[in-house]
């Protein structure tokens, strides 16, 4: 319900532009990168530039980004197009695969599918879920009644967990669903709850490579 005399965008407390980072070489070959400082590859830089072009002229007041290199690079490219400042937030990091880092995805199926799987020296789904909850609770604490438009540059599993936590369903239950690199999800926070406007949209890529949807 709209507040009296206000348009929809005026009525929301916060608009979030949630972004998955651009492609890395690990994405391209299907390897677990976790918290490693792996940069975007050429395709990832091009993807982030296309997203930046898409968002040029869009109101984004500030960007919060994971502090891992691939997200930092993506955030900086988007910020260059939108003239936006950036803060770096470790809570936005990808789920830590621990000793699975560097392995090919095909050897890590339990990490993605088993609800109680805790990789050695990594994060279980429950621990990761608590961290993602904390990340977006902190965002609401900082920006939840600001009427601001915020960018959030993060990772595929964080995007998916956010949708599960805040919107109440798991997009990956649809076998055809993907979180392409640099996909854009637009969510609004108002009256104490989140709603989704756009989910995992990569229209800016057209026929460009979109990487792997599974990891990091």
C-alpha positions in Angstrom: 0.0 0.0 0.0 1.3 3.5 -0.9 1.7 6.1 1.8 -0.8 8.9 1.3 0.0 11.3 -1.5 3.2 9.5 -2.5 4.3 7.6 -5.6 5.6 4.1 -5.4 9.3 5.1 -5.4 8.7 7.8 -2.9 7.0 5.3 -0.6 9.8 2.8 -0.4 12.4 3.1 2.4 15.3 1.7 0.4 15.9 0.4 -3.1 18.7 -2.1 -3.5 20.5 -2.9 -6.8 22.0 -6.2 -6.0 24.8 -7.2 -8.4 26.9 -10.3 -8.9 30.5 -9.6 -9.9 31.9 -10.1 -13.4 33.5 -13.2 -14.7 36.9 -14.5 -13.6 39.1 -17.2 -15.1 38.0 -19.5 -12.3 34.3 -18.9 -13.3 35.2 -19.6 -16.9 36.8 -23.0 -16.2 34.5 -24.0 -13.3 36.8 -23.9 -10.3 36.1 -22.9 -6.7 37.7 -19.5 -6.0 36.2 -18.7 -2.6 38.0 -15.9 -0.9 41.0 -15.8 -3.2 42.0 -12.4 -4.7 41.3 -13.4 -8.3 40.7 -10.5 -10.7 38.1 -10.2 -13.4 39.2 -11.6 -16.8 38.7 -9.6 -20.0 35.1 -11.0 -20.4 34.3 -10.0 -16.8 35.7 -6.4 -17.3 33.5 -6.2 -20.5 30.5 -7.5 -18.6 30.9 -5.0 -15.7 31.3 -2.2 -18.3 28.1 -3.2 -20.0 26.3 -3.2 -16.6 27.8 0.2 -15.9 26.5 1.5 -19.2 23.1 0.1 -18.4 23.1 1.9 -15.0 24.3 5.2 -16.3 21.7 7.8 -15.4 20.2 5.5 -12.8 20.0 7.0 -9.3 22.4 5.0 -7.1 23.4 7.0 -4.0 26.1 4.7 -2.7 27.6 1.2 -3.3 28.4 -1.4 -0.7 30.7 -4.1 -2.0 32.4 -7.3 -0.9 36.1 -6.6 -0.3 37.3 -9.5 -2.6 39.1 -8.4 -5.7 36.5 -9.6 -8.3 33.8 -7.6 -6.5 36.0 -4.6 -5.9 36.8 -4.4 -9.6 33.1 -4.8 -10.6 32.1 -2.1 -8.1 34.7 0.3 -9.3 33.7 -0.1 -12.9 30.0 0.5 -12.1 30.9 3.4 -9.9 32.9 5.0 -12.7 29.7 5.0 -14.8 27.3 6.1 -12.1 29.6 8.6 -10.2 28.9 6.6 -7.0 31.0 6.3 -3.8 31.9 2.8 -2.5 32.2 1.2 1.0 33.7 -2.3 1.3 32.0 -4.8 3.6 33.5 -8.3 4.4 30.0 -9.6 5.3 29.2 -9.5 1.6 31.9 -12.1 0.8 31.0 -15.4 -0.9 30.5 -18.5 1.2 33.9 -19.8 2.2 34.7 -23.2 0.6 37.7 -23.7 2.8 39.8 -26.7 1.6 37.6 -27.0 -1.5 39.2 -23.9 -2.9 40.8 -24.5 -6.3 38.8 -27.7 -6.9 36.6 -28.0 -10.0 32.9 -27.6 -9.3 32.2 -31.2 -10.3 34.1 -32.4 -7.2 32.2 -30.0 -4.9 28.6 -31.0 -5.4 27.9 -31.4 -1.7 29.0 -27.8 -1.1 26.1 -26.6 -3.3 23.5 -29.2 -2.5 23.8 -30.6 1.0 22.1 -28.4 3.7 24.4 -29.6 6.5 27.7 -29.9 4.6 30.6 -28.0 6.2 33.8 -28.0 4.2 37.0 -28.3 6.2 38.1 -24.8 7.2 35.1 -23.4 5.5 31.5 -22.3 6.2 28.5 -24.5 6.6 25.2 -23.3 5.0 23.9 -22.4 8.5 27.0 -20.3 9.4 26.8 -18.6 5.9 23.1 -18.0 6.4 23.8 -16.2 9.7 26.4 -14.0 8.0 24.2 -13.0 5.1 21.4 -12.2 7.5 23.8 -10.0 9.4 24.9 -8.3 6.2 21.5 -7.2 5.2 20.3 -6.4 8.7 23.3 -4.0 8.9 22.2 -2.6 5.5 18.8 -1.9 6.9 20.2 -0.4 10.0 22.4 1.9 8.0 20.0 2.7 5.1 16.6 1.3 5.9 14.8 4.5 6.4 16.9 6.7 4.1 14.8 6.7 1.0 18.1 6.0 -0.8 19.0 3.8 -3.7 21.9 1.5 -2.9 24.1 -0.8 -4.9 25.3 -4.0 -3.4 28.1 -5.8 -5.3 28.5 -9.4 -4.1 28.6 -13.1 -5.1 26.2 -15.6 -6.6 25.6 -17.6 -3.4 25.1 -14.4 -1.4 22.5 -13.2 -4.0 20.7 -16.5 -3.7 20.8 -16.6 0.1 19.5 -13.0 0.3 16.5 -13.9 -1.9 15.8 -17.1 0.2 16.1 -15.1 3.5 14.3 -11.9 2.6 11.8 -13.0 -0.1 11.1 -16.6 1.2 11.9 -18.8 -1.8 14.9 -20.4 -3.4 15.3 -19.5 -7.0 17.6 -22.5 -7.6 14.6 -24.8 -7.1 14.0 -24.0 -10.8 16.6 -26.1 -12.6 16.7 -23.5 -15.4 17.5 -20.6 -13.1 20.9 -19.0 -13.2 22.8 -16.1 -11.5 24.9 -14.9 -14.5 27.9 -12.8 -13.9 26.9 -9.1 -13.5 23.3 -10.0 -13.3 21.1 -7.4 -11.6 18.4 -7.9 -9.0 16.4 -4.9 -7.9 14.7 -5.2 -4.5 12.7 -2.6 -2.4 12.4 -2.4 1.3 9.3 -0.8 2.8 7.2 -1.3 5.9 9.6 -3.8 7.3 9.8 -6.2 4.3 11.5 -6.8 1.0 9.9 -7.2 -2.4 11.6 -8.0 -5.6 11.2 -5.9 -8.8 13.8 -7.6 -11.0 15.5 -10.9 -10.5 18.9 -11.9 -11.9 18.6 -9.9 -15.1 21.5 -9.9 -17.5 19.8 -8.2 -20.4 22.8 -5.9 -20.7 24.9 -8.8 -21.8 22.8 -9.7 -24.8 24.9 -12.5 -26.4 28.0 -11.8 -24.3 29.5 -14.6 -22.2 27.8 -14.8 -18.8 30.1 -17.3 -17.0 29.0 -20.0 -14.6 26.0 -19.5 -12.3 27.2 -21.9 -9.6 30.2 -20.6 -7.8 31.6 -17.4 -6.4 
